[in-house]
Amino acid sequence: MKIGKMILNQSHSAHEPASFNALTHCAPRNSKATTDRQGHPSLANPQDKARLEALEAKISAAKAAQAPKPRADEHYSQAQLAWRMVIELVAGLGLGFGIGFGLDYALGTSPWLMVIFIFLGLAAGIQTMMRSAKEIQEKQIAANAAEDGESDDGG
């Protein structure tokens, strides 16, 4: 019982080691700490103000470094656009082959409907591919016109 009181009394002594104050960020008990109207400790010491400002700068720099980068809206590379067109062409051929083969199997007209639908699928794939190319070209023309307009206004 006496040991517990002795430990308790030692922890509340006014002669606490400096390392304890540094670890807990508390002002020593014998200092006259002032507070502002909200009850927050005020920083009368200019060194404390400078340290606080440096800490705030470090925190804002760390937050800025971890902020997510803005993503460009639908910015595709040339390889992605080329693969899109190839897939559209192959999909048209595959669908034409599938429909033609299925009809030939059902009607017993092998291989005529399959050949016809392969060519129809090829035509549909090329038409879809050309539509995609035209869409991409229009976007690039609009982007170039917007860049030219900005350079004319700013120069």
Phi and psi in degrees as a GROMACS rama.xvg file:
@    title "Ramachandran Plot"
@    xaxis  label "Phi"
@    yaxis  label "Psi"
@TYPE xy
-66.71  -33.6104  LYS-2
-66.3133  -41.1873  ILE-3
-61.8008  -42.8369  GLY-4
-67.0553  -36.3286  LYS-5
-66.5278  -42.232  MET-6
-65.5512  -41.8943  ILE-7
-62.5355  -43.6211  LEU-8
-66.5932  -35.6788  ASN-9
-69.096  -34.6176  GLN-10
-71.6348  -21.9654  SER-11
-100.71  13.455  HIS-12
-73.1135  154.997  SER-13
-79.5513  -9.96867  ALA-14
-103.384  52.5672  HIS-15
-72.5926  147.826  GLU-16
-65.1694  153.36  PRO-17
-64.5888  -33.0648  ALA-18
-64.9806  -33.3836  SER-19
-64.0802  -43.5174  PHE-20
-65.3162  -37.7715  ASN-21
-67.8017  -37.0937  ALA-22
-72.9025  -36.388  LEU-23
-93.7956  -5.10936  THR-24
56.634  35.4961  HIS-25
-102.984  149.58  CYS-26
-76.4481  144.961  ALA-27
-60.4769  153.518  PRO-28
-65.5749  -27.1101  ARG-29
-88.6479  -1.91768  ASN-30
-84.1524  158.546  SER-31
-102.11  87.4495  LYS-32
-80.3946  137.208  ALA-33
-105.651  157.174  THR-34
-127.33  156.89  THR-35
-87.824  -169.719  ASP-36
-65.1543  -30.6226  ARG-37
-83.9967  -3.46603  GLN-38
91.5012  5.43387  GLY-39
-81.4023  146.427  HIS-40
-65.3048  134.778  PRO-41
-91.7731  151.262  SER-42
-103.662  89.9989  LEU-43
-78.8318  -24.7729  ALA-44
-81.6612  125.94  ASN-45
-63.4231  -30.023  PRO-46
-64.7513  -39.8321  GLN-47
-64.5279  -39.767  ASP-48
-63.4229  -42.3815  LYS-49
-65.6034  -41.2442  ALA-50
-64.4585  -39.7895  ARG-51
-65.5267  -42.3163  LEU-52
-64.5283  -39.4224  GLU-53
-65.2396  -40.0522  ALA-54
-65.1336  -42.1696  LEU-55
-62.9749  -38  GLU-56
-65.2423  -41.3274  ALA-57
-64.517  -40.9779  LYS-58
-64.7351  -44.6096  ILE-59
-66.7382  -34.6588  SER-60
-67.5977  -39.3046  ALA-61
-66.7797  -39.7144  ALA-62
-64.9781  -40.1716  LYS-63
-66.0123  -35.8095  ALA-64
-69.9547  -30.6446  ALA-65
-93.3183  -2.68499  GLN-66
-66.6062  141.753  ALA-67
-67.3135  141.574  PRO-68
-77.1153  139.584  LYS-69
-68.0382  138.638  PRO-70
-95.6336  141.507  ARG-71
-74.1388  140.387  ALA-72
-74.2163  116.216  ASP-73
46.223  52.2448  GLU-74
-94.2324  104.118  HIS-75
-103.754  144.42  TYR-76
-79.1603  167.554  SER-77
-64.4559  -35.0253  GLN-78
-65.9577  -39.1083  ALA-79
-64.572  -39.6569  GLN-80
-66.6065  -38.9338  LEU-81
-65.4208  -43.0259  ALA-82
-63.7777  -36.9411  TRP-83
-60.5531  -44.2524  ARG-84
-67.8326  -39.5818  MET-85
-63.3077  -42.6535  VAL-86
-65.252  -38.1415  ILE-87
-63.4853  -41.0078  GLU-88
-67.227  -45.852  LEU-89
-66.4872  -36.2339  VAL-90
-63.5891  -41.1291  ALA-91
-61.9497  -43.7214  GLY-92
-64.0237  -43.0339  LEU-93
-64.2704  -42.8522  GLY-94
-65.7608  -41.5996  LEU-95
-61.5566  -43.8238  GLY-96
-62.2558  -44.9005  PHE-97
-63.0438  -45.3434  GLY-98
-66.3837  -44.7699  ILE-99
-63.3092  -44.2002  GLY-100
-64.0083  -42.3885  PHE-101
-63.5747  -43.5209  GLY-102
-67.676  -39.4595  LEU-103
-61.4915  -41.5943  ASP-104
-66.2269  -41.3206  TYR-105
-73.8368  -37.7444  ALA-106
-98.7362  -11.4731  LEU-107
71.3975  30.7838  GLY-108
-106.302  35.1298  THR-109
-56.5337  139.729  SER-110
-99.3659  14.8407  PRO-111
-64.835  -47.0307  TRP-112
-67.5258  -32.9344  LEU-113
-64.2936  -43.17  MET-114
-64.9825  -43.6223  VAL-115
-62.6472  -46.5778  ILE-116
-72.7278  -25.607  PHE-117
-64.3208  -43.0312  ILE-118
-67.6979  -38.1581  PHE-119
-64.1062  -39.4601  LEU-120
-65.7642  -38.5797  GLY-121
-62.781  -44.161  LEU-122
-63.201  -41.8506  ALA-123
-65.9766  -40.1926  ALA-124
-63.6752  -42.2246  GLY-125
-66.0227  -40.8553  ILE-126
-63.07  -42.5178  GLN-127
-66.1584  -39.7581  THR-128
-64.6994  -41.7427  MET-129
-67.6565  -36.372  MET-130
-63.4776  -40.8197  ARG-131
-65.9436  -41.1288  SER-132
-63.9948  -39.637  ALA-133
-65.4795  -39.9753  LYS-134
-62.6421  -43.5717  GLU-135
-65.8168  -41.0238  ILE-136
-63.3321  -41.8294  GLN-137
-63.8789  -38.7885  GLU-138
-64.2476  -40.7802  LYS-139
-68.471  -38.2802  GLN-140
-64.8582  -42.4868  ILE-141
-64.4339  -39.7808  ALA-142
-65.9611  -41.7738  ALA-143
-65.1329  -39.4812  ASN-144
-65.8029  -37.9578  ALA-145
-67.6832  -38.894  ALA-146
-66.17  -40.7438  GLU-147
-65.4545  -38.3491  ASP-148
-65.0625  -38.8631  GLY-149
-68.0867  -39.8885  GLU-150
-70.9595  -31.493  SER-151
-70.5173  -38.7168  ASP-152
-72.3693  -37.4821  ASP-153
-82.3238  -17.1814  GLY-154
